[in-house]
Each structure stands twice: as structure tokens, then as C-alpha cells.
Amino acid sequence: MRFKHIFVLLAVSLVLPLVAACGGAATPQTIVETVVVEKEVEKTVVETVEVEKEVIQEVEKVVTVEVPAEAEAESTLARIQSEGVVRVGFANENPYAFAQPDGTLSGEAVEVARAVFEQMGIDEMEGVLTEFGSLIPGLQAGRFDVITAGMYVNPGRCEQVYFADPEYKIGEALVVAAGNPLDLHSYEDIAANPDVTIGTGAGYLENDMLLNSGVAEDQIVTFPDDPSGMAGLQAGQIDAWTGTRPTLIKLLQVTDDPGFELADPFDQPVVDGKEALNFGAAAFRLDDAEFRNAFNDGLQQLKDDGSLVEIISQFEGFDAGADPGDVTVTDICPDAYTDLMGASTEDEAMAEATAEPTEESMAEATAEPTEESMAEDSGEMAAIEPVPGGAYEAALAAGSVTVGFANENPYAYTEPDGTLTGEAVEVARAVLKGMGIDEMEGVLTEFGSLIPGLQAGRFDIITAGMYVNPDRCEQVLFADPEYKIGEALVVAAGNPLDLHSYEDIAANPDVTIGTGAGYLENDMLLTVGVAEDQIVTFPDDPSGMAGLQAGQIDAWTGTRPTLVKLLQVTDDPGFELADPFNQPVVDGEEAINFGAAAFRYDDEDFRQAFNQGLQKLKDDGSLVEIISQFEGFDAGADPGDVTAETLCPDAYSDIK
């Protein structure tokens, strides 16, 4: 065990009050104790001796007291290896990283990262949707473990993050009006015509290239991402849009507007006398060298066996020519990373261990507890004041919050362009905005991973059509309900098995029914008598519907809004909703369910503030307006005055 050595001055003036405070008179007594004394003897030998010390003896000794050092914090790599989950920040920039219509993450950067993490034994990768300009700040703030989304390695960024070795090399391109009427074939052509405006993404490296090429700042217009930039180009707000060639090829395909094309030829910008071929890589925090090095080892394996080229070649604009070869991040940023390669922290640890206490640290150690700290220790709460160091305080300071959601339409889902929406998403967005938190980052995960992810600190809030029930109330702290809703059942067209309730399924042991992993419907089915071997779980609704179509199950259950939308998206006339459908009865009552956002138990301040914002939406009618945008929700879904405490009186009896 390592020990910190703290020098303490022992004096009778300090000892006597302590003796009296122990409850007895300060009478002379002899106490034998073992201390470590630095004692000068001949030849300046330092030795450890046992001394007999009388409490009231007026002698001062400088002694060294050995106390255990604080346990070192678990490294990011160790935590991820232990949990088997890594949180990756990415921007919606196709083909680097994007969400497919079914919510699945894909793209060059996503698939490379996924393959590397599998090499490292990390099987689950959670993607966080955010703007490109928020990636590095989010990484530094701890909202992500890694960022990877077509981000180029350059000296400026190398001062902020620790890049892995490159996984591709690529050049730039330019989208212009069909026929290229302004004759733009380089950034220099734009600089030469001050009337030309060009768009680029907020935080994109192209902004620096443009400035280096002589383009004036007032010629450059920034947009959050490529789709919005393309929309600006179509609207005439800018004359051209720039980005990497793979991105713009895909952007033009998705936009499918014959009025625009790539400038051909396009001369690559020249920076510091060299053609600007860019190298992209994943990035880590500067104190995560161990994690970065392990990632590099996995990446090198993909390069050595040819897998890297196979992976990136799946995406348009990437082929064998995008192979970065033997270029390393230290080749690109030799100055920034000199001290990071193999640096040891042993000297720092020794310096910390032998450091003498400062006046400030001694004052902190002897300070009496304040009323505020005593209140925190006793579990008391100030009225919606952020708890220091808590998730609510951090969210207010950053103006950003990480929200976990499952891909269950219409509660929470990604649109084809990667935008998050849905009933739960829009309600949360409106509430958080009213609280002064403007940025909401959504994390794609399975429904069954929401509560574990919240408890592990991967999310600040979870909200995705999750029902409030006593079992869940023992695990998380729900906000008040934002809707109420009933169940439904998808069956084969004509309902040949005549299924109109869960009881009908229980009565026919040959019938199998599917539900999502972690969905409350599983509990309802068991409660009404459906046998466990009749229930088949799937990760989400799309995969459950696929199982129904494949004949793996006879019916699929979920909330009515979800299943209405699921049937529309599937567009398969062979299936329909069971009509009528009798709601399951639980504990003698029809199971009308209430959905709400959820927080960790130690984030009561955050939950209370969220509740206050939600109540404002209820009072001014905004809540019904928001939820009514989504199929299956209308004024009848208004939860009224029902609170989380009403639904979970036992679990929440001590709340508020």
C-alpha cells in the first residue's frame, strides 16, 4: 500500500482541548503510542523509534504520520472494460456517422469504431447524437468516452484531444449550382470573388482552410450540419457548400435535386505549402492515453488483416485509395503529443505523496460543517436549488443534458435525416428549454438498457414512453406523468386466432406473443396468466414486427400509438390491430398506463425542477399541443393531476 506522508506539528496547546472534549478531566496521564520520528543522529541517519509521550508534556515534535493514500480513480478504459459499454459522440454527417431510418447507427466512423471495440472485447457501443461543434466540448465534459465522426486530425485539435492513428485519408469538394455558373473550382476562386458566399458546418475544419486560402470571414456562413447547409444553398442563402467529397456525394444523392452538382474539377486547398489531404481519426481525452493506445492496437489489427479497407469501402467515396497507410497521429501532431507517448505519472504521484499540507487544505480539514452541508448529509433538499456537483447543476452550467431513449415510435425515434423527435423527445425538449437547458443530446440504446444506463451515469435522464410502476419506482425517480395510454395487439389480418385480450392468449397455450426486452407488457402478460414460454422478447418494435412477419410469434403487443405507427411504417396488409381489444386488468383495475421521464434517486433537485417545467406546459395547454402532434395522442391522453407519488406512494413516501 502507498502512503501519503503528512507532517503534523504536535503541541500541547492543540492537544489539551481535544483531551477535554473527549468527556473526561484533563488530568496528567501517560499514553504510550508509536509514531514515526525523523531524528537527527550521527551521520544524519533517519530512523524510526518508539517514544513515550506524556499528553501534558510541553514538548513539540515534528512527526511523520502515515495515512492510507486515496484510492486512484478508475481509468476510462478499466470502467468501459468492466461495463462492456462505450459511449461515442458523433455528428450526423453521412457517410461518416448517421442514423438509419430504423434508428440503427452506421457510417464509416461508426463501423470502424464498432470493429475496433469488438477487437477490444467491448461489444456495446452507444451513440450520442450531437452537432459537430459540440463533439470536443462534450468529450472534455465527460459526456462521451470517445468521439468519432469524420473528424480531421490537425495541430489545433491535437492541443485539445488525443487522437488515435488515422483510419482514412480524404480530400475536399464543393457543391455548386448545376453548370457551375460562378466557375468555382477552388477556395482561391471564392476568395477572388468577394460577392460569393460559401457555407460550412459549425466547427468544421473547412472554415480554417477557407480562411487560409484568403476567403474573407464575411463570405463564410456556418450551419449546424450538412442537411441544413444544403437547404441554405437551395434557398439561395449561399452560393456553394463545402465538405469532404464522400459527404457531398451522399448529400447530393439524398437531396436528389438536379439543380446542384459537385464542382469538377476541384483543386484541393494548399496549406503550409502542401495539398490538404486530410486524415480522420477517433479522439479521446488527453488523460485517456491508455484507452487511446488500446484503441490503436485494435485499429492496427484491422489495417494488418485488410479489414479496414473492407469496412470503409462499404461507404460511398471510400475505397482502397482512402487507406491512410503508415501515417500516425504523431506524424501529424509531433509537438502536441511529445509528452503523451509513454509518459509516466510516477514522479507526479511521488510529489503528491510527499507534499506538505497548505494552509488552505488544513483549513478545509478542520472546518466545521455548514448548515448546507449538514442538510445534504441528512438528505434534506433546498427548494429546486441545484445541488453542488449534481447532474442538475452540471446541466445548467453546460446548457446541455444527455437523455437516454429507445427507438420506439412515436415516443422517441430518429427521422431519416437523423433528427430526434417523438412524443417523449419533444416534451422533454420543451421542458428542458423552459429550464434554460437548450441542448438535448439523445443516446440510442435498447429499452432494457435505459434504467441500467441511467444508474451507471451514462444518461442524465431517460424518457421514451416508459410507464411508471412500483417496481421501476424502486429503481428510479420518475417525474410526474406526461401522458396516459392503453395497450394494443398486432395480429394477422382477419385475426384468425380471435385474440382480443391478453386473457385470450393465456387461454390458448399454443399462441405465442412478442414484446420488447424490458417492456412493461411482459409483466402484464404474466399477471393475466400468459405462460412464460408463450412470451418471446425482441430488442425493439421493428425487430418484433419482423419476427411476427417471419412466423416466429402469433401476435405483437405494445401501446396503441406505437403499434398504429408500426403498421404504417411496415405497410404490410397481412397484419392489423386486434379490434376490439380489451385492456388488461391488473389488481382489479383496467391497466391505463402513465408515462414519464425518470431520474436517479440522488438527482431529486433535477426531477423537481423538471416537474415544475412540466406543470407549466400543463397549465398553459402546451403539453396537449405537443403530444397531439403524434399519432395516438390527443386531449384524451392528458394525464391530468396524476402525480408520480400517486402512482408509487410507497416508494416515494419520503420524496418532497
Salt bridges, closest charged atoms under 4 A:
GLU33 OE2 - LYS53 NZ 3.61
GLU72 OE2 - ARG2 NH2 3.18
GLU83 OE1 - ARG79 NH1 3.65
GLU83 OE1 - ARG458 NH1 3.56
GLU111 OE2 - ARG114 NH1 2.99
GLU126 OE2 - ARG458 NE 3.32
ASP145 OD1 - ARG79 NH2 2.49
ASP165 OD1 - ARG292 NH2 3.63
ASP183 OD1 - HIS185 NE2 2.96
ASP288 OD2 - ARG285 NE 3.44
GLU316 OE2 - LYS250 NZ 3.92
GLU352 OE2 - LYS4 NZ 3.63
GLU426 OE2 - ARG429 NH1 2.95
GLU441 OE1 - ARG143 NE 3.17
ASP460 OD1 - ARG600 NH2 3.93
ASP498 OD1 - HIS500 NE2 3.00
ASP603 OD2 - ARG600 NH2 3.17
GLU645 OE2 - ARG607 NH2 2.97
